[in-house]
Amino acid sequence: RLLSARILDLYRRLPTTRLDDAPALAVEFVGFLRRLLDPSRAKDVLEGRDLDGGLMALARMIVQENLSRSDLSPAFIGGQMRVSRATLYRLFEPEGGVMHFVQGERLKAMRDALADPMETRTLARLAEVFGFSSASQLSRSFRNRFGAPPQAWRGERRVVQQTSGQGTVQHV
């Protein structure tokens, strides 16, 4: 599970990785693989910083796969990861806490959905899909995070997409 979580984490990070950061990312991943596959060093991967990196990748994967669950909680995430609550809280401390991380991931997913010109669901339906308790809770959280209400943000993105689409020629 740790290896698959690391690979998935790498896959998700690649689109936003700067070109000059790619070699370091590759060295880090290859080093992880070497330590994992070398029986004399595999224990290193299962302790300390390597373990935290693998656990964080696994946690991200679990959160991403379960954003729509209203019961996405530290207890649920810890149970899926098979780690103690204390380990989970320590792991998420740099992220501002478990639920702060979950809320951030939900808001990013919501932002991405609102930017999609093909997305036509209402805010209430999207709030439900992304695990918010109500459309008003979504709206407050979104405004606090991104500085604009979701409906206004959606409208602005559509205007930008329409404007940037005018006068361009697409080659097939």
C-alpha positions in Angstrom: 0.0 0.0 0.0 2.9 2.3 0.8 4.4 1.9 -2.7 1.1 2.4 -4.5 0.4 5.5 -2.4 3.9 6.9 -3.2 3.4 6.2 -6.9 0.0 7.9 -6.9 1.4 10.8 -4.9 4.1 11.2 -7.5 1.6 11.0 -10.3 -0.5 13.8 -8.7 2.5 16.0 -8.1 4.0 15.8 -11.6 1.7 18.3 -13.3 2.6 21.1 -10.8 6.3 20.2 -10.5 8.7 22.7 -11.9 11.1 21.4 -14.5 14.1 22.2 -12.3 12.6 20.3 -9.3 12.0 17.1 -11.4 15.5 15.6 -10.9 15.3 15.9 -7.1 11.9 14.3 -7.2 13.2 11.4 -9.3 16.2 10.9 -7.0 13.9 10.9 -4.0 11.6 8.3 -5.5 14.4 6.1 -6.8 16.1 6.2 -3.4 12.8 5.2 -1.8 12.5 2.2 -4.1 16.1 1.1 -3.5 15.6 1.2 0.2 12.2 -0.6 0.0 13.6 -3.4 -2.2 16.8 -3.9 -0.4 16.0 -6.3 2.5 18.8 -4.9 4.6 17.5 -1.4 4.3 13.7 -1.9 4.0 13.4 -1.2 7.7 14.6 2.4 7.0 11.5 2.9 4.8 9.2 1.7 7.5 10.6 4.2 10.1 11.2 7.9 10.3 11.0 10.4 7.5 10.4 7.8 4.7 7.5 6.3 6.6 6.0 9.7 7.2 6.3 10.5 3.4 4.7 7.2 2.5 2.0 7.5 5.1 1.2 11.1 3.9 0.9 9.8 0.4 -1.4 7.1 1.6 -3.5 9.6 3.6 -3.8 11.9 0.5 -5.0 8.9 -1.6 -7.6 7.9 1.0 -8.8 11.5 1.4 -9.0 12.0 -2.4 -10.9 8.7 -2.8 -13.4 9.6 -0.1 -14.1 13.4 -0.5 -17.8 12.8 -0.9 -18.1 10.9 2.4 -19.8 13.0 5.1 -18.1 10.7 7.7 -14.6 11.5 6.4 -13.0 12.0 9.8 -9.7 11.3 11.5 -11.1 8.1 12.8 -12.1 6.9 9.3 -8.7 8.0 7.8 -6.7 6.4 10.6 -8.8 3.2 10.3 -8.1 3.0 6.6 -4.4 3.6 7.1 -4.2 1.3 10.1 -2.4 3.9 12.2 -3.2 5.3 15.6 -4.9 8.6 16.1 -1.7 10.1 17.6 0.3 9.0 14.5 -2.3 10.5 12.2 -2.4 13.8 14.1 1.4 14.0 14.2 1.5 13.3 10.5 -1.0 16.1 9.7 0.4 18.7 12.1 2.4 20.5 9.3 -0.8 20.6 7.3 -2.7 22.4 10.0 -4.5 19.3 11.2 -6.4 16.4 9.6 -9.7 18.2 9.1 -8.0 21.3 7.9 -6.4 19.2 5.2 -9.6 17.4 4.3 -11.4 20.8 4.0 -8.7 22.2 1.8 -8.9 19.2 -0.5 -12.6 19.4 -0.7 -12.4 23.1 -1.6 -9.7 22.5 -4.2 -11.9 19.8 -5.8 -14.9 22.2 -5.7 -12.8 25.0 -7.3 -11.7 22.6 -10.1 -15.3 21.5 -10.7 -16.5 25.1 -10.9 -13.7 25.9 -13.4 -14.9 23.0 -15.6 -17.2 24.5 -18.4 -18.9 21.1 -18.7 -19.9 21.1 -15.0 -23.6 22.1 -14.8 -24.6 20.8 -11.4 -26.0 23.3 -8.9 -23.9 24.5 -6.0 -26.2 22.5 -3.6 -25.6 19.3 -5.5 -21.8 20.0 -5.7 -21.8 20.7 -2.0 -23.4 17.3 -1.4 -20.9 15.6 -3.9 -17.9 17.0 -2.1 -19.0 16.3 1.4 -20.1 19.7 2.6 -23.0 19.7 5.1 -24.9 22.4 3.1 -24.5 24.9 0.2 -24.2 27.8 2.7 -21.3 26.0 4.5 -19.6 25.5 1.2 -20.2 29.1 0.2 -18.7 30.5 3.4 -15.7 28.1 3.3 -15.1 28.8 -0.4 -15.3 32.6 0.1 -12.9 32.4 3.0 -10.4 30.3 1.1 -10.5 31.9 -2.4 -11.9 35.4 -1.7 -15.1 35.1 -3.8 -18.3 33.2 -3.5 -18.4 30.0 -5.6 -21.1 31.2 -7.9 -19.2 34.4 -8.7 -16.0 32.4 -9.1 -17.7 30.0 -11.5 -19.0 33.0 -13.6 -15.6 34.6 -13.7 -13.9 31.4 -14.9 -16.5 31.0 -17.6 -15.9 34.5 -18.8 -12.2 34.0 -18.8 -12.5 30.7 -20.7 -14.8 32.3 -23.3 -12.6 35.3 -23.7 -9.4 33.2 -24.1 -11.2 30.9 -26.6 -12.1 33.8 -28.9 -9.8 34.4 -31.8 -7.8 31.2 -31.3 -7.5 28.5 -33.8 -7.4 24.9 -32.7 -5.5 22.5 -34.8 -6.7 18.9 -34.9 
